[in-house]
Each structure stands twice: as C-alpha cells, then as structure tokens.
C-alpha cells in the first residue's frame, strides 16, 4: 500500500511526460528531498515528481527507513532488502498508474545521506 505521506512536488496540468520518484536515505524524510524536487521541477516542467517516505520509523531516532539496519550484516542485508521490495515495487507501480506512465519514462532517484 503506497504511503499517504508521499510528497507530491509537481503534478503538471497537462499529461506528464516523465515520472521522477525520489527515495531518501536512512533517518531522513520525504520532505528532506523537497529542495531537489523543486530544482528538478524547474528543469523538467512536464515531470510528475514525488518524494516517498521510508516504510517504517528509523531505528536510530528521527526520520524514516526502508528497512532496519539495526544489527545489519552482509549476511542478513539481502533478506531485509527482499522483505522491503514488495512495498517499494508497489509504490513505484502506484505512482506510475497515478501519472499514467510506464517504466520507460520513470526515473528513480535515491539518497544515501541521512539528515
């Protein structure tokens, strides 16, 4: 289920020609990527731009995370990513449907930096 906390930064008045989905880093929020989204909107006026929040509260204080990194190891990282992927894919597909666009004009941007 897509998060109701997604931040729509630009929704063109005419049909969008591109979908840009932004995913923040550990401990950040969808709002933290708003300046980047505003910059992209000024350069891509026909893009539908959305910043998506991590699916759970961060283990390390404020913000959100896509999956827990508490006690993460090289051995357990793949299963944690695999557990988060269905929600991630569902969010991408949801916004593609909302924007009326498929995979080709969809760009996924990610940030590793926390707040």
C-alpha positions in Angstrom: 0.0 0.0 0.0 1.5 3.4 -1.0 2.2 5.7 1.8 -0.2 8.5 2.4 2.8 10.6 3.4 4.2 10.8 -0.1 5.1 14.4 -1.0 3.9 15.4 -4.5 6.2 18.1 -5.5 4.9 18.7 -9.0 1.9 17.4 -10.9 1.7 19.0 -14.4 -1.6 20.4 -15.5 -1.2 18.6 -18.8 -0.3 14.9 -19.0 3.1 14.2 -17.6 5.9 13.0 -19.9 8.1 11.7 -17.1 7.8 10.4 -13.6 10.5 11.2 -11.1 10.3 9.2 -7.8 12.7 10.2 -5.0 13.7 7.9 -2.1 15.5 9.4 0.9 18.3 7.9 3.0 18.3 6.4 6.5 16.9 8.8 9.1 15.6 11.3 6.6 12.1 12.1 5.4 10.3 12.8 2.1 10.4 16.5 3.0 14.2 16.4 3.0 14.3 15.9 -0.7 11.9 18.7 -1.5 14.7 21.2 -2.5 15.9 18.6 -5.0 12.4 18.1 -6.3 11.9 21.8 -6.7 15.1 22.1 -8.6 14.1 19.2 -10.9 10.6 20.7 -11.4 12.2 23.9 -12.7 14.2 21.9 -15.3 11.5 19.3 -16.1 8.2 21.2 -16.2 6.3 18.1 -17.7 7.6 15.7 -15.0 5.4 14.3 -12.2 7.7 14.5 -9.2 7.1 12.6 -5.9 9.3 12.2 -2.8 8.4 8.9 -1.0 8.9 8.3 2.7 10.5 5.1 4.1 8.1 2.5 5.1 8.9 2.5 8.8 10.2 4.7 11.6 14.0 4.9 11.8 15.7 2.7 14.4 18.1 5.5 15.2 15.9 8.4 16.3 14.0 10.6 13.9 13.1 10.1 10.3 12.2 7.0 8.3 13.9 4.0 6.9 13.1 1.5 4.1 14.4 -1.4 6.2 16.1 -1.8 9.6 19.8 -1.5 9.7 20.0 -2.3 13.4 22.5 -5.2 13.7 22.7 -5.5 9.9 25.4 -7.7 8.5 26.5 -8.7 5.0 24.7 -12.0 5.6 21.2 -10.5 6.6 21.2 -7.4 4.4 19.8 -9.3 1.3 16.8 -10.7 3.2 16.0 -7.3 4.7 16.1 -5.7 1.3 14.0 -8.6 -0.2 11.4 -8.1 2.6 11.1 -4.4 1.7 11.0 -4.8 -2.1 7.2 -5.7 -2.4 6.3 -2.3 -0.8 8.9 -0.5 -2.9 7.7 -2.0 -6.1 4.0 -1.4 -5.2 4.8 2.3 -4.5 6.6 2.6 -7.9 3.7 1.0 -9.7 1.1 3.1 -7.8 2.7 6.3 -8.9 3.2 5.1 -12.5 -0.6 4.4 -12.5 -1.4 7.8 -11.0 0.9 9.6 -13.5 -0.4 7.4 -16.4 3.2 6.4 -17.3 5.1 3.1 -17.6 8.6 2.0 -16.9 10.4 3.8 -19.7 9.7 7.4 -18.6 10.1 6.6 -14.9 13.3 7.7 -13.1 14.1 6.5 -9.5 16.4 8.7 -7.5 17.9 7.7 -4.2 19.9 9.4 -1.5 22.3 7.6 0.9 22.7 10.5 3.2 20.8 10.8 6.3 19.8 14.1 7.8 
